[in-house]
Amino acid sequence: MKSNLILFLLACVCLASCVSSRSGVISSNSSSKPVVYKDVAYGVAQVDKYFCFGGHKQDASVLEAKREMIKNRPLNKNEEYQNYTIDFKRTYWPLVYSQVKVTVTADVVDFSGNSSQDLYSDVYQAKLIGTTSKSGLFAVGDSVMNSRLKVGTILSLEGNGKIRVLYRSEKDVILTKRVSEDNLFVMNKKYKELETGAYYAIDDPTKDIEISKVTKVLAIGLNELLLDDLKTGRKVKTKY
């Protein structure tokens, strides 16, 4: 009886625990002509599997991410994509759910420049340096949720607390929007000893007596948590 209880508790811990891993591939190009690095292009694709079903193969995900990159930053005259980077982020809830997120990145170079021009444009330098926010919470490729519970993916960090997020509409139309990082919550991540998917007790201000209600952490913001009230199903925010 005792051993069965221990096995049950271990199973609960495994199912409630989130495991993440990352890997990547880099391919570089060289050119004998003078070039200017104008911009950085990003594309993101995601595969979700429930109980090992669903999604598509890794090669198809890379192709979809490349298509998204071309849509997000089409080439102008005399421009070319170079120095591709492919990043794989894998997130698992054992036996229940797995997610593979593919981010394809490429330098956008311009061949119309000359040797007297600066090698890197201001836009390129800002995007290249800004792959992770100063707080360390947000990074390119992260899944995020806004205060209206709309889910998107970070394409780039624009500086001054602004983040460009890719959203898909109900009709599968791709939209990008520049959003303040104060209005975003990151999903599937650990931050300051907090973890999405963990359980969190907060005081219920609607009760006359001191009582706590159990909630589940959906996403983490800079100063607030986005929580799921397990009793009512309502989404609530609280400061931490």
Secondary structure, DSSP 4 states (H G I P E B T S, - for coil): -HHHHHHHHHHHHHHH--EEEEEEEE-----SS--EEEEEEEEEEEEEEETTB----HHHHHHHHHHHHHHHS---TTEEEEEEEEEEEEEEETTTEEEEEEEEEEEEEETT--TTS-SB-HHHHHHHHTTB-TTSS-BTT-EEEETT--EEEEEEEEETTEEEEEEE-TT--EEEEEEEGGGEEE-S-EETTEETT-EEEEE-TTSSS--EEEEEEEEE-SSEEEEEETTT--EEEEE-
